[in-house]
Amino acid sequence: IERFAATTGRPRRVRRVPASVLAPLGVGARLLTRLVGRETGVDPAFVTQLFSRDFFCDASPADRALGYTRGNLATAIAEAAASV
């Protein structure tokens, strides 16, 4: 997120939110959506648990199998920001 912000000329400091804060918020959001009768499409409590872990995906095997090459991340972010 810091890279995107800096590339668009609006640098921001990213702050980490501890899992101990996220978990109750997710449970509260789940209860609130049930009380108002809304469906979010995802379970907020599950999402907060998912994103508070070390969440990553290594696409290297798929890249090799498909013959993809990796480019420069900073260049890709700048191109994406310029296209918007």
C-alpha positions in Angstrom: 0.0 0.0 0.0 2.9 2.3 0.7 4.3 1.7 -2.7 0.9 2.5 -4.4 0.5 5.7 -2.4 4.0 6.9 -3.1 3.7 6.2 -6.8 0.5 8.2 -7.0 2.3 11.1 -5.3 0.4 10.7 -2.0 2.7 9.0 0.3 1.1 7.5 3.4 2.4 5.7 6.4 0.9 2.2 6.8 0.0 1.1 10.2 -0.4 -2.5 11.3 -3.6 -3.4 13.2 -3.0 -6.1 15.8 -5.1 -9.3 15.4 -6.3 -8.8 19.0 -8.1 -5.7 17.7 -9.3 -7.2 14.4 -10.9 -10.4 15.9 -13.6 -8.6 18.0 -14.3 -6.3 15.1 -15.0 -9.2 12.8 -17.2 -10.9 15.4 -19.1 -7.6 15.9 -19.5 -7.1 12.2 -20.9 -10.7 11.9 -23.4 -10.0 14.6 -24.4 -6.7 13.2 -25.1 -8.0 9.7 -27.2 -10.8 11.2 -29.2 -8.3 13.3 -30.0 -6.1 10.4 -30.7 -9.1 8.2 -28.0 -8.3 5.6 -25.8 -10.8 3.8 -22.2 -9.8 3.3 -21.2 -12.6 1.0 -18.3 -13.4 3.3 -18.1 -14.1 7.0 -16.4 -10.9 8.5 -15.0 -12.9 11.5 -13.3 -15.3 9.0 -11.9 -12.5 6.9 -10.4 -10.7 9.9 -8.7 -14.0 10.9 -7.5 -14.6 7.4 -5.9 -11.2 7.0 -4.3 -11.1 10.4 -2.2 -14.2 9.6 0.9 -14.3 7.5 -1.1 -14.5 4.3 0.8 -14.9 1.0 0.7 -16.8 -2.2 3.7 -18.0 -4.2 2.8 -17.9 -7.9 6.3 -19.0 -9.0 5.3 -22.6 -10.0 2.4 -21.3 -12.1 4.6 -18.6 -13.7 7.2 -21.3 -14.7 4.5 -23.6 -16.0 2.9 -20.9 -18.1 6.1 -19.3 -19.2 5.5 -16.0 -17.5 8.3 -13.7 -16.6 8.3 -11.2 -13.7 8.8 -7.5 -14.3 9.6 -4.6 -12.1 6.9 -4.1 -9.4 7.5 -0.3 -9.2 7.1 0.1 -12.9 3.9 -2.0 -13.0 2.4 0.2 -10.1 3.4 3.4 -11.9 1.8 2.1 -15.2 -1.4 1.1 -13.4 -1.6 4.5 -11.6 -1.0 6.4 -14.8 -3.8 4.5 -16.6 -6.5 5.5 -14.1 
